[in-house]
Amino acid sequence: MESEPYGKVTAFISDTVTPMRYREVIRAPLWLLAIVYFFMLTLVISIWSALGDKSALISLALVTATLVWIYSATTLTIEVADKELRVGKAHINLSLIGDRIDLDNEAIKRVRTRDADPRAFLAIRFWTPKGVQVAINDTRDSTPYWLISSNAGAQLIKAIKN
């Protein structure tokens, strides 16, 4: 009898994992990160000129770590599973979702400024010019709608409908 070199591998399917119908990850664009890093580097140069090489290297490491943190902290993940919409850390059952509106650049500007409701949940990123407005039909929640940045609003709406 031959033995397997790495042992027997058994695949398990977890009952807690739900299949995704839709997933979108919105990250900060490189041009924005470059601008932020440029301004941070001016601080590093100021520290170098005032305090020397060692302080400049320490501040450069801190500035670079801060930029990596900014990149990960501003990432927005949108997921639609079988029964739930998840946007960042927020989630809602699909049965509580009402009307959905695909918003272009001008429409999302109006909804997030002049026509904004202060009770709304905002998951917007200024570098994403389009989005979706999702009405909430929950008597226990005073949130009238979610405003979500999305590069593929029609696909998100379709995933929520199914």
N, C-alpha and C positions, 0 to 999 in steps of 0.2 A: 504494500500500500504506500503510495507516494504522499509525502506530507507537503502541504502548501508552505512556501517560504515565509509568508507573512501572516500565517494563520487564516482562519476562515472569517470572511467579512460578511456580516449580515446587515441588510438595510432595514431600517425602521422608519416608518412614517408616523409622525406625531399627530395625534388627534387635536392638538391645540393650534396647529398651523393651518391657516385658511388660505386658499388660493387667491391670488390677486387678480382682479379684473382690469385694474389700471394702476400704474405707478409712474409718477413723474418726480424728478428731483431737479430743483432749481437752485443753481449755485451762482455765486457772484462772478461776474465776467472778469477776465484777466485784465482788461483795461482799468477797471475800477480798483482791483488789487494793486496794480502798478502805480496808480496815483496815490493810493493810501501809503504804499511802501515808500514812494518818493518823499512824501511829507514826513514820514517817520525817519527816513535817512537824513533829512536836514537836522533833525534833533540829534542823531548820532554824530553828525559832523560838528555840531555845536559842542557836544560833550567832549569830543576828541580834541577840539581846539582849546577848550578850557581845562580839561583834566588829564589828557594824555591817552596813550595807546591802550593801556589795560582797561580803563573805564570805557573807551570806545568799543572795544571788543565785547565787553559785558553788555553794553547797551545795544550793540548790534544783535547779539544773541537774543536778548529780551524782545527787541523790535521784531525780529524774524519769528519768534515763538508767538508773539501777539498777532502777527499777520496770519499765521496758521490757525490760531484760535478764532479770529474774525471770519476766516473762510469757512470753518466748520460751523460756527455759531449762526451764520446767516443762511445756511443751507435750509431750504424748505422742501420737505418730502410730502407728497400728496399720494395717498393710496385709497383705492376703493376695493374692498373685499366683498364677500357674499352679502353681508348684512351691515356693513359699517363703512363710513367715510372717515379717513384719518388725515388730518392736515397738521403737520408738526406733531405736537403733543396732544392736540385736541382730537376728539372723536365723537361721532354721532351716528345713531342707528339710521339706516337708509329709510326706514318707514316714517321718520320724523321730518323728512326733507320734502319741501313743497316745490314751487316753481324754480327753475334754473334758467339763468340768462347768460348767454355768451357775450362778453363785453369786449369791444375793441378799445383802442387807445383813448379816444375821446370819451367814450361812455364810462370807462373805469376812472378817468380823471374826475368826471362829474360825481360819480358815486362815492369816491373817497374824499371829496372836498365839499363842494356846494350842496350836494344832495345827500350827504352822509348822515347816518343815524348814529349817535354816540353809543348806543347799546350794541351795535353790530360787532361781530368778531372779525378782526382784520388779520389776514395772513397774506400780506402783500409785500412785494419787493419792488422798489422803484425802478430797477433795471429791467423788469419784465413788463412790456407795454400792454399786455392783454390779460384778461382774467375772466372769472366766473362769479356771478352772484347767485347764492343758493339760499332760498327762503327756508326758514325753520318753522315748522308747525308743531310746536311743543308748548302746551299750556303751562308747564312747570318752568319753562325757560323764557326769560324776557328778551332774549337775543332775537331780533327780527330776521337777520340774515347773516350769512358768512360771505365775506368778500375775499376771494382766493386768487392770487396771481397764478396764471397758467399759460404756457405757450401753446397748449393744445386744448382749448376750452371746449370745442365741439366733441372731442373724444372723451373728455372728463364728463360732460353732460350725458353722453351716450352710455358710459360705464355706470353712472348713477341711476339711469333709467332702468337698466336691465336688472 
